[in-house]
Amino acid sequence: MANSNKDFDHVKLAVNEPNELGLLSSTFTEMSNELLKLYTSLEDKVQDKTRRLLAVIVLYWYYINALNY
């Protein structure tokens, strides 16, 4: 399944018929592309918040150590 492997590239369907199957194919591919963008954006946000949290933890650690001396 794409979401468990985090690989959305392999789900592109090459059905270009001017009928319901072609519409379903293009809609599915578009949905896959949007999911990839959302997933990537979410990963970037998590990494940014993790970096910021670690910076606060380091500052807090220095503050606590300064108070203990």
KEDO-804857 format. One record per atom (N, C-alpha, C): residue in three letters; atom name; x, y, z. Coordinates in pm, whole numbers. Example, Ala and Ser with C-alpha at 12.3 -4.5 7.8 and 13.67 -1.06 7.14 Angstrom:
! residues 2
+------+------+--------+--------+--------+
! type ! atom !      u !      v !      w !
+------+------+--------+--------+--------+
!  ALA !    N !   1319 !   -569 !    780 !
!  ALA !   CA !   1230 !   -450 !    780 !
!  ALA !    C !   1320 !   -330 !    780 !
!  SER !    N !   1285 !   -225 !    708 !
!  SER !   CA !   1367 !   -106 !    714 !
!  SER !    C !   1290 !      3 !    787 !
+------+------+--------+--------+--------+
END
This chain:
! residues 69
+------+------+--------+--------+--------+
! type ! atom !      u !      v !      w !
+------+------+--------+--------+--------+
!  MET !    N !     84 !   -118 !      0 !
!  MET !   CA !      0 !      0 !      0 !
!  MET !    C !     89 !    125 !      0 !
!  ALA !    N !     51 !    225 !    -72 !
!  ALA !   CA !    136 !    343 !    -90 !
!  ALA !    C !    164 !    416 !     40 !
!  ASN !    N !     65 !    435 !    124 !
!  ASN !   CA !     88 !    515 !    244 !
!  ASN !    C !    176 !    443 !    346 !
!  SER !    N !    179 !    310 !    347 !
!  SER !   CA !    267 !    242 !    441 !
!  SER !    C !    412 !    246 !    395 !
!  ASN !    N !    435 !    254 !    265 !
!  ASN !   CA !    571 !    261 !    212 !
!  ASN !    C !    616 !    403 !    186 !
!  LYS !    N !    527 !    497 !    195 !
!  LYS !   CA !    555 !    638 !    168 !
!  LYS !    C !    606 !    657 !     26 !
!  ASP !    N !    557 !    578 !    -66 !
!  ASP !   CA !    599 !    585 !   -205 !
!  ASP !    C !    475 !    607 !   -291 !
!  PHE !    N !    456 !    730 !   -334 !
!  PHE !   CA !    337 !    765 !   -411 !
!  PHE !    C !    365 !    770 !   -560 !
!  ASP !    N !    490 !    747 !   -600 !
!  ASP !   CA !    525 !    759 !   -741 !
!  ASP !    C !    475 !    643 !   -826 !
!  HIS !    N !    459 !    528 !   -769 !
!  HIS !   CA !    424 !    411 !   -849 !
!  HIS !    C !    275 !    398 !   -877 !
!  VAL !    N !    194 !    490 !   -830 !
!  VAL !   CA !     50 !    476 !   -848 !
!  VAL !    C !     -4 !    553 !   -968 !
!  LYS !    N !     82 !    609 !  -1049 !
!  LYS !   CA !     36 !    682 !  -1166 !
!  LYS !    C !    -22 !    583 !  -1268 !
!  LEU !    N !   -142 !    608 !  -1310 !
!  LEU !   CA !   -210 !    522 !  -1406 !
!  LEU !    C !   -204 !    586 !  -1544 !
!  ALA !    N !   -180 !    504 !  -1644 !
!  ALA !   CA !   -165 !    556 !  -1780 !
!  ALA !    C !   -288 !    525 !  -1865 !
!  VAL !    N !   -404 !    554 !  -1812 !
!  VAL !   CA !   -527 !    534 !  -1887 !
!  VAL !    C !   -573 !    671 !  -1934 !
!  ASN !    N !   -562 !    697 !  -2062 !
!  ASN !   CA !   -596 !    829 !  -2116 !
!  ASN !    C !   -718 !    822 !  -2207 !
!  GLU !    N !   -812 !    740 !  -2171 !
!  GLU !   CA !   -933 !    726 !  -2251 !
!  GLU !    C !  -1032 !    837 !  -2217 !
!  PRO !    N !  -1107 !    883 !  -2314 !
!  PRO !   CA !  -1207 !    989 !  -2288 !
!  PRO !    C !  -1337 !    929 !  -2234 !
!  ASN !    N !  -1325 !    855 !  -2124 !
!  ASN !   CA !  -1444 !    793 !  -2063 !
!  ASN !    C !  -1426 !    792 !  -1911 !
!  GLU !    N !  -1514 !    719 !  -1844 !
!  GLU !   CA !  -1511 !    715 !  -1698 !
!  GLU !    C !  -1380 !    656 !  -1645 !
!  LEU !    N !  -1326 !    558 !  -1713 !
!  LEU !   CA !  -1201 !    497 !  -1669 !
!  LEU !    C !  -1084 !    596 !  -1680 !
!  GLY !    N !  -1082 !    673 !  -1787 !
!  GLY !   CA !   -979 !    776 !  -1802 !
!  GLY !    C !   -992 !    884 !  -1695 !
!  LEU !    N !  -1116 !    925 !  -1665 !
!  LEU !   CA !  -1139 !   1024 !  -1560 !
!  LEU !    C !  -1096 !    970 !  -1424 !
!  LEU !    N !  -1131 !    845 !  -1397 !
!  LEU !   CA !  -1091 !    782 !  -1272 !
!  LEU !    C !   -939 !    775 !  -1261 !
!  SER !    N !   -873 !    739 !  -1370 !
!  SER !   CA !   -728 !    729 !  -1372 !
!  SER !    C !   -662 !    864 !  -1343 !
!  SER !    N !   -707 !    968 !  -1411 !
!  SER !   CA !   -645 !   1100 !  -1390 !
!  SER !    C !   -675 !   1153 !  -1250 !
!  THR !    N !   -796 !   1128 !  -1200 !
!  THR !   CA !   -832 !   1173 !  -1066 !
!  THR !    C !   -750 !   1100 !   -961 !
!  PHE !    N !   -731 !    971 !   -980 !
!  PHE !   CA !   -651 !    892 !   -886 !
!  PHE !    C !   -506 !    940 !   -885 !
!  THR !    N !   -451 !    967 !  -1002 !
!  THR !   CA !   -313 !   1016 !  -1011 !
!  THR !    C !   -301 !   1153 !   -945 !
!  GLU !    N !   -399 !   1239 !   -967 !
!  GLU !   CA !   -398 !   1372 !   -904 !
!  GLU !    C !   -405 !   1359 !   -752 !
!  MET !    N !   -490 !   1269 !   -703 !
!  MET !   CA !   -501 !   1247 !   -559 !
!  MET !    C !   -368 !   1198 !   -503 !
!  SER !    N !   -303 !   1108 !   -574 !
!  SER !   CA !   -173 !   1057 !   -531 !
!  SER !    C !    -70 !   1169 !   -522 !
!  ASN !    N !    -69 !   1257 !   -620 !
!  ASN !   CA !     24 !   1371 !   -619 !
!  ASN !    C !     -3 !   1463 !   -500 !
!  GLU !    N !   -129 !   1489 !   -472 !
!  GLU !   CA !   -165 !   1574 !   -359 !
!  GLU !    C !   -124 !   1509 !   -227 !
!  LEU !    N !   -145 !   1379 !   -215 !
!  LEU !   CA !   -104 !   1309 !    -93 !
!  LEU !    C !     47 !   1317 !    -74 !
!  LEU !    N !    121 !   1304 !   -181 !
!  LEU !   CA !    267 !   1315 !   -173 !
!  LEU !    C !    307 !   1454 !   -124 !
!  LYS !    N !    244 !   1558 !   -178 !
!  LYS !   CA !    275 !   1695 !   -133 !
!  LYS !    C !    242 !   1713 !     15 !
!  LEU !    N !    126 !   1664 !     56 !
!  LEU !   CA !     85 !   1678 !    196 !
!  LEU !    C !    178 !   1601 !    288 !
!  TYR !    N !    214 !   1481 !    249 !
!  TYR !   CA !    302 !   1400 !    331 !
!  TYR !    C !    440 !   1465 !    345 !
!  THR !    N !    494 !   1514 !    235 !
!  THR !   CA !    624 !   1581 !    237 !
!  THR !    C !    618 !   1706 !    323 !
!  SER !    N !    512 !   1783 !    309 !
!  SER !   CA !    495 !   1904 !    389 !
!  SER !    C !    487 !   1869 !    538 !
!  LEU !    N !    415 !   1764 !    569 !
!  LEU !   CA !    402 !   1722 !    708 !
!  LEU !    C !    537 !   1679 !    765 !
!  GLU !    N !    614 !   1603 !    688 !
!  GLU !   CA !    747 !   1562 !    733 !
!  GLU !    C !    836 !   1683 !    759 !
!  ASP !    N !    831 !   1782 !    670 !
!  ASP !   CA !    911 !   1904 !    688 !
!  ASP !    C !    870 !   1977 !    815 !
!  LYS !    N !    740 !   1987 !    841 !
!  LYS !   CA !    692 !   2055 !    961 !
!  LYS !    C !    735 !   1981 !   1087 !
!  VAL !    N !    728 !   1849 !   1085 !
!  VAL !   CA !    769 !   1770 !   1201 !
!  VAL !    C !    918 !   1789 !   1227 !
!  GLN !    N !   1000 !   1786 !   1123 !
!  GLN !   CA !   1144 !   1807 !   1140 !
!  GLN !    C !   1173 !   1946 !   1196 !
!  ASP !    N !   1104 !   2048 !   1146 !
!  ASP !   CA !   1125 !   2184 !   1195 !
!  ASP !    C !   1086 !   2196 !   1342 !
!  LYS !    N !    972 !   2142 !   1378 !
!  LYS !   CA !    928 !   2151 !   1518 !
!  LYS !    C !   1020 !   2069 !   1609 !
!  THR !    N !   1070 !   1958 !   1561 !
!  THR !   CA !   1164 !   1877 !   1639 !
!  THR !    C !   1293 !   1954 !   1664 !
!  ARG !    N !   1345 !   2020 !   1561 !
!  ARG !   CA !   1467 !   2101 !   1578 !
!  ARG !    C !   1444 !   2213 !   1679 !
!  ARG !    N !   1330 !   2279 !   1669 !
!  ARG !   CA !   1300 !   2389 !   1761 !
!  ARG !    C !   1285 !   2338 !   1904 !
!  LEU !    N !   1221 !   2225 !   1920 !
!  LEU !   CA !   1203 !   2167 !   2053 !
!  LEU !    C !   1338 !   2127 !   2113 !
!  LEU !    N !   1424 !   2067 !   2033 !
!  LEU !   CA !   1556 !   2030 !   2082 !
!  LEU !    C !   1637 !   2153 !   2123 !
!  ALA !    N !   1623 !   2262 !   2050 !
!  ALA !   CA !   1692 !   2387 !   2086 !
!  ALA !    C !   1643 !   2437 !   2221 !
!  VAL !    N !   1514 !   2430 !   2245 !
!  VAL !   CA !   1458 !   2474 !   2374 !
!  VAL !    C !   1507 !   2382 !   2486 !
!  ILE !    N !   1512 !   2253 !   2460 !
!  ILE !   CA !   1560 !   2159 !   2561 !
!  ILE !    C !   1704 !   2188 !   2597 !
!  VAL !    N !   1788 !   2216 !   2498 !
!  VAL !   CA !   1929 !   2248 !   2525 !
!  VAL !    C !   1939 !   2376 !   2607 !
!  LEU !    N !   1864 !   2479 !   2571 !
!  LEU !   CA !   1866 !   2604 !   2648 !
!  LEU !    C !   1818 !   2581 !   2791 !
!  TYR !    N !   1714 !   2502 !   2807 !
!  TYR !   CA !   1662 !   2470 !   2940 !
!  TYR !    C !   1768 !   2396 !   3021 !
!  TRP !    N !   1838 !   2302 !   2959 !
!  TRP !   CA !   1943 !   2226 !   3027 !
!  TRP !    C !   2054 !   2319 !   3075 !
!  TYR !    N !   2097 !   2412 !   2988 !
!  TYR !   CA !   2200 !   2509 !   3028 !
!  TYR !    C !   2151 !   2598 !   3143 !
!  TYR !    N !   2027 !   2638 !   3137 !
!  TYR !   CA !   1969 !   2722 !   3242 !
!  TYR !    C !   1966 !   2648 !   3375 !
!  ILE !    N !   1922 !   2524 !   3374 !
!  ILE !   CA !   1915 !   2444 !   3497 !
!  ILE !    C !   2056 !   2421 !   3553 !
!  ASN !    N !   2151 !   2392 !   3466 !
!  ASN !   CA !   2289 !   2371 !   3513 !
!  ASN !    C !   2348 !   2500 !   3569 !
!  ALA !    N !   2315 !   2613 !   3511 !
!  ALA !   CA !   2366 !   2741 !   3563 !
!  ALA !    C !   2308 !   2769 !   3701 !
!  LEU !    N !   2184 !   2732 !   3725 !
!  LEU !   CA !   2123 !   2754 !   3856 !
!  LEU !    C !   2181 !   2662 !   3963 !
!  ASN !    N !   2230 !   2548 !   3922 !
!  ASN !   CA !   2284 !   2451 !   4019 !
!  ASN !    C !   2426 !   2485 !   4062 !
!  TYR !    N !   2491 !   2580 !   3998 !
!  TYR !   CA !   2628 !   2615 !   4034 !
!  TYR !    C !   2635 !   2743 !   4108 !
+------+------+--------+--------+--------+
END
